[in-house]
């Protein structure tokens, strides 16, 4: 079955390592399919407004990680969440 995966925005992300802003992007994984948003520079309130069509069953798990892009080192996790898809959920909002 095909479904639409939409990523709108994040609010009040915590800055990493004492920075006042981050360069956040989101990585979403559903049933082995991985999607990544664009990086939004210098913000703790990114707006991605991205959408993908994916193949899913009705009982998978959606995993979302928001990371801070680091030009010189390893990207750091700002937050993450996962939710089970049970066939009745039309959306997850966290």
Residue, then its C-alpha position, 0 to 999 in steps of 0.5 A: x500500500x502507498x502512503x504519504x509521509x509529510x514532515x512539516x516543522x519542529x519547534x523549540x529544538x534544544x541547541x547542541x554543545x552550547x550553541x545558540x542555534x542549530x542547522x537541523x534536518x530530519x531523518x525518517x525511517x519506515x519499514x526500511x525506507x529512509x528519507x531525509x529532509x533538507x538542512x535548515x540553517x541557523x534555527x531552533x524552529x525549522x520548517x521543512x514542508x516536505x512530502x514523500x510517497x512510500x510503500x507501507x503495510x498497516x502495522x509498521x513503525x515510523x522512526x524520526x530523528x532530528x540532527x544538527x548538521x556539523x560541518x567539521x565533526x559528527x552530526x548530533x542528535x537533537x531529538x528522536x521519536x518513534x510511533x507504531x502505525x496500526x492502520x487507524x493512524x492517518x498522522x503522527x504529531x509530536 
